[in-house]
Amino acid sequence: MFHSDRSKEFDNALISSALSTFGIQGSLSMKGCPYDNAVAEAVFKEFANQVHFQNAEQLGRILWDYVNWFNHHCIHGTLGYLTPVEARQIIVVSFLLNPASYTLVAIDVYLTG
């Protein structure tokens, strides 16, 4: 996967064609939402110092472990010192109890990540 913010140099046909040629999935930040880009950059920073993985399976296991830790165990100050999973559960329950208090934009951001 190749992730970028919405910079024009990465949101163009040439980059899309190159990614397609090599079978790489492109990923852009959601418009007006810088937080997903911050997560991608944090993941990159975590693995930038890794020189070599033995194989794709090892990389996959390490990535799965990191994402599992990040979502289930790592507390975030911007989420009220909850994990992302805990914060999402609170939001979903709150929405189910009072759907009229949420706008479609908030539902999209919170429920689809």
Secondary structure, DSSP 8 states (H G I E B T S, - for coil): -EEE-S-TTTSSHHHHHHHHHTT--EEE--TT-THHHHHHHHHHHHHHT----SSHHHHHHHHHHHHHHHHHT--BGGGTSB-HHHHHHHHHHHHHH-GGG--HHHHHHHHH-
